[in-house]
Amino acid sequence: MFYYILKVAISAASIVLVSEIAKRSSLFGALVASLPLTSLLAFLWMHFEKTDNQQIAQLSKSIFYLVIPSLALFLLFPLFLNKGLAFWLSLSLSIGTTIVLYFVMIAVLRYFHIAI
């Protein structure tokens, strides 16, 4: 149970760190947020839990392919906000589009017989 609480605490602390840095500097906040912290933490937790290296490698490969459609969120969200859309609507539209693009990417990968 302690290990689980430690995982949650470290993961939460990384999110708080990014938001606090971003309040002071959007550039440094973006720099820290652009680091694949979630992925790195997942790799570390899996390694510490003695997960097979092939599973960790497969996760890394899957993340690589799904990062591509996730970039739409970072393009669309500021675009919608700058067009005057409300925050929640902009965020919802950006997330919705990203979800659709995830499914498109998965379909494309399956079409080319690329396992994720």
Backbone bond lengths (Angstrom), bond angles and torsions (degrees), N, CA, C in turn:
res aa  C-N    CA-C-N  psi(-1)  N-CA   C-N-CA  omega(-1)  CA-C   N-CA-C  phi
1 M - - - 1.451 - - 1.540 110.24 -
2 F 1.330 117.07 -38.35 1.459 120.55 179.64 1.523 110.27 -60.37
3 Y 1.324 116.63 -41.37 1.469 121.19 -179.16 1.530 110.28 -61.35
4 Y 1.313 117.46 -42.66 1.467 121.79 178.54 1.528 110.67 -62.72
5 I 1.323 116.89 -44.30 1.467 120.77 178.81 1.520 110.26 -63.74
6 L 1.332 116.95 -39.43 1.461 121.07 177.16 1.523 111.08 -62.30
7 K 1.332 117.30 -43.45 1.464 121.31 178.23 1.524 110.80 -59.72
8 V 1.306 116.78 -46.80 1.468 121.54 -179.74 1.522 110.08 -63.47
9 A 1.315 118.01 -43.72 1.461 121.51 -177.93 1.532 111.36 -64.19
10 I 1.314 117.48 -45.52 1.472 120.26 -179.92 1.522 110.42 -66.54
11 S 1.325 116.96 -41.92 1.465 120.45 179.30 1.521 110.81 -64.01
12 A 1.308 117.23 -43.95 1.468 121.04 178.96 1.525 111.04 -65.67
13 A 1.319 116.75 -39.69 1.461 120.45 179.72 1.523 111.21 -61.42
14 S 1.324 117.24 -35.96 1.470 119.19 179.25 1.529 110.92 -66.53
15 I 1.313 117.38 -35.99 1.466 120.81 178.23 1.525 110.06 -68.85
16 V 1.324 117.12 -44.56 1.460 121.25 178.56 1.528 110.09 -62.05
17 L 1.322 116.93 -40.80 1.463 121.48 178.94 1.524 110.89 -57.89
18 V 1.320 117.07 -46.93 1.465 121.02 179.89 1.524 110.38 -61.42
19 S 1.319 117.94 -46.82 1.466 119.62 -177.32 1.526 111.44 -66.16
20 E 1.314 117.92 -36.45 1.468 120.37 179.02 1.529 111.19 -70.13
21 I 1.320 117.11 -40.66 1.468 120.36 177.33 1.527 109.76 -64.63
22 A 1.326 117.34 -41.25 1.468 121.50 -178.51 1.526 111.74 -64.03
23 K 1.327 117.79 -30.63 1.469 120.62 177.66 1.525 110.91 -63.76
24 R 1.316 116.09 -31.65 1.462 120.67 -176.95 1.527 112.44 -92.03
25 S 1.320 116.64 -33.96 1.464 120.65 -179.65 1.519 109.17 -153.30
26 S 1.331 115.94 115.57 1.460 118.29 179.76 1.526 111.16 -65.09
27 L 1.323 117.49 -32.29 1.462 120.48 179.05 1.528 111.15 -64.42
28 F 1.339 116.63 -51.00 1.469 119.11 -179.13 1.527 111.02 -70.24
29 G 1.318 116.95 -34.11 1.465 120.17 175.02 1.514 110.78 -61.41
30 A 1.325 115.78 -43.68 1.468 120.20 178.33 1.521 110.84 -65.70
31 L 1.323 116.15 -38.62 1.461 120.16 179.28 1.526 110.61 -61.15
32 V 1.321 116.39 -48.13 1.469 119.96 -179.85 1.533 110.38 -67.81
33 A 1.335 116.70 -40.79 1.467 119.84 -179.84 1.517 111.82 -66.98
34 S 1.329 116.75 -29.55 1.468 118.44 -178.40 1.523 112.20 -75.73
35 L 1.319 116.36 -16.18 1.459 118.57 173.85 1.529 108.03 -65.46
36 P 1.286 117.71 140.84 1.471 118.95 -178.71 1.534 111.29 -78.06
37 L 1.344 115.89 60.73 1.459 120.61 -175.16 1.526 113.00 -59.68
38 T 1.322 116.49 -43.91 1.456 119.42 -179.89 1.520 110.68 -61.14
39 S 1.329 115.77 -44.33 1.459 119.96 179.37 1.522 111.10 -64.83
40 L 1.330 116.31 -44.87 1.463 119.82 179.65 1.525 111.46 -61.30
41 L 1.321 116.57 -43.48 1.463 119.58 177.32 1.524 110.96 -62.44
42 A 1.325 117.12 -41.98 1.466 120.01 178.75 1.524 110.53 -61.64
43 F 1.333 116.89 -43.62 1.470 119.99 178.38 1.525 110.61 -60.54
44 L 1.331 115.93 -44.71 1.464 119.98 -179.17 1.528 111.70 -64.04
45 W 1.347 115.89 -47.26 1.467 118.82 -179.80 1.525 109.90 -60.92
46 M 1.320 117.21 -43.26 1.470 119.90 179.75 1.529 110.69 -62.68
47 H 1.322 116.89 -41.97 1.467 120.54 178.97 1.526 110.79 -63.01
48 F 1.341 116.89 -46.99 1.461 120.69 -179.88 1.521 111.63 -63.29
49 E 1.338 116.28 -28.02 1.465 120.98 179.08 1.529 111.94 -88.09
50 K 1.327 115.87 10.25 1.474 123.05 176.35 1.531 112.78 63.41
51 T 1.331 116.59 34.02 1.458 121.41 175.55 1.523 108.61 -69.57
52 D 1.308 116.17 143.13 1.457 121.63 179.26 1.533 110.40 -57.71
53 N 1.325 116.35 137.93 1.465 120.91 -178.76 1.525 112.32 -59.05
54 Q 1.307 117.72 -31.16 1.468 120.50 178.80 1.524 111.06 -64.40
55 Q 1.328 117.17 -37.01 1.467 120.31 177.60 1.528 110.86 -67.78
56 I 1.321 116.53 -39.70 1.460 120.16 177.97 1.527 109.80 -65.44
57 A 1.331 116.51 -42.10 1.467 120.68 178.18 1.526 110.68 -63.18
58 Q 1.327 117.21 -40.22 1.462 120.53 179.44 1.526 110.63 -65.24
59 L 1.319 116.71 -39.91 1.464 119.81 176.35 1.521 110.57 -60.58
60 S 1.323 116.05 -44.96 1.466 120.27 179.42 1.527 111.27 -60.16
61 K 1.310 116.88 -43.46 1.471 121.56 178.88 1.531 110.64 -63.67
62 S 1.313 116.84 -43.77 1.466 120.44 179.79 1.527 110.99 -63.66
63 I 1.323 116.21 -40.99 1.464 120.34 178.24 1.528 109.84 -60.71
64 F 1.335 116.04 -43.60 1.463 119.99 179.97 1.526 111.00 -53.69
65 Y 1.324 116.89 -49.95 1.462 119.98 -177.23 1.530 112.41 -68.05
66 L 1.326 117.64 -32.31 1.461 119.51 -177.47 1.528 113.29 -86.63
67 V 1.320 117.74 -11.35 1.468 119.68 173.43 1.527 109.70 -66.36
68 I 1.312 116.67 -35.55 1.469 120.69 -176.30 1.530 111.57 -56.49
69 P 1.349 119.90 -54.76 1.472 117.37 178.83 1.529 113.19 -69.18
70 S 1.327 117.47 -24.18 1.470 118.60 -179.53 1.528 112.05 -67.78
71 L 1.320 117.33 -19.97 1.468 120.21 178.54 1.525 112.13 -63.50
72 A 1.325 116.75 -23.36 1.472 120.13 178.24 1.523 111.40 -58.53
73 L 1.325 116.64 -36.70 1.462 119.82 179.78 1.527 110.66 -58.94
74 F 1.328 116.51 -42.40 1.455 120.53 -176.54 1.524 112.93 -75.30
75 L 1.309 116.68 -17.92 1.461 120.63 173.76 1.525 111.65 -87.72
76 L 1.330 115.86 -43.69 1.464 120.26 -173.95 1.525 113.32 -76.92
77 F 1.323 117.38 -40.28 1.464 120.43 -175.70 1.536 112.02 -56.48
78 P 1.331 119.90 -53.16 1.471 117.87 178.32 1.521 112.44 -66.99
79 L 1.330 117.35 -31.42 1.453 120.52 178.01 1.530 110.39 -61.29
80 F 1.330 116.42 -47.80 1.468 120.54 179.26 1.528 111.18 -64.24
81 L 1.327 116.64 -43.25 1.466 119.07 179.07 1.526 111.13 -61.55
82 N 1.338 116.79 -43.26 1.466 120.76 -179.72 1.526 112.64 -68.83
83 K 1.326 116.85 -21.56 1.472 120.57 175.85 1.526 111.54 -82.92
84 G 1.339 116.56 -1.90 1.459 120.25 176.01 1.516 115.10 96.45
85 L 1.329 118.24 4.42 1.457 119.63 177.04 1.520 109.28 -70.55
86 A 1.316 115.62 150.49 1.464 120.80 179.62 1.530 109.89 -65.15
87 F 1.322 115.24 156.04 1.465 121.08 -177.62 1.523 112.33 -53.73
88 W 1.340 116.75 -54.05 1.470 120.04 -174.57 1.512 111.84 -66.63
89 L 1.321 117.40 -35.94 1.463 119.94 177.13 1.527 109.77 -67.40
90 S 1.318 116.99 -43.88 1.468 121.20 178.43 1.520 110.77 -59.85
91 L 1.313 115.95 -45.81 1.460 120.48 -179.93 1.526 110.99 -64.68
92 S 1.319 116.45 -43.74 1.474 120.33 179.98 1.523 112.16 -63.03
93 L 1.322 116.84 -44.94 1.463 120.44 179.01 1.528 111.04 -64.33
94 S 1.313 116.46 -39.22 1.466 120.57 179.74 1.521 110.97 -66.60
95 I 1.323 116.34 -44.38 1.465 120.33 178.40 1.527 110.47 -65.59
96 G 1.324 117.04 -44.17 1.467 120.73 179.28 1.514 112.20 -59.29
97 T 1.321 116.01 -44.73 1.471 120.30 178.02 1.518 110.53 -63.13
98 T 1.316 116.87 -41.24 1.461 120.82 179.66 1.527 110.54 -62.95
99 I 1.310 117.53 -41.38 1.467 120.87 178.44 1.528 110.49 -61.75
100 V 1.322 116.27 -44.95 1.468 119.88 177.49 1.529 110.06 -59.32
101 L 1.321 116.47 -43.83 1.469 120.30 179.95 1.524 112.41 -66.44
102 Y 1.332 117.58 -30.88 1.471 119.74 173.05 1.529 110.12 -59.50
103 F 1.332 116.06 -47.59 1.463 119.73 -179.85 1.525 111.61 -63.95
104 V 1.323 116.47 -38.65 1.466 119.98 176.94 1.527 109.83 -62.55
105 M 1.336 116.87 -45.40 1.463 120.25 179.84 1.524 111.21 -62.04
106 I 1.317 117.09 -43.27 1.466 120.32 178.90 1.523 110.04 -61.42
107 A 1.325 117.57 -41.71 1.468 120.87 178.50 1.528 110.94 -63.92
108 V 1.314 117.06 -42.58 1.475 121.08 178.93 1.526 109.82 -62.84
109 L 1.322 117.02 -45.07 1.461 120.23 179.69 1.526 111.40 -62.45
110 R 1.317 116.63 -40.80 1.476 119.67 177.64 1.534 110.82 -65.55
111 Y 1.310 115.80 -38.97 1.457 119.97 178.89 1.526 110.92 -58.77
112 F 1.330 116.02 -39.07 1.465 121.00 -179.98 1.531 112.27 -92.22
113 H 1.344 115.86 11.18 1.478 122.18 176.55 1.526 112.44 59.02
114 I 1.322 115.38 40.25 1.463 121.20 175.95 1.523 107.33 -102.51
115 A 1.318 116.08 117.33 1.467 120.94 -178.02 1.524 109.93 -79.17
116 I 1.321 114.48 134.53 1.470 118.53 173.29 1.507 109.12 -125.32
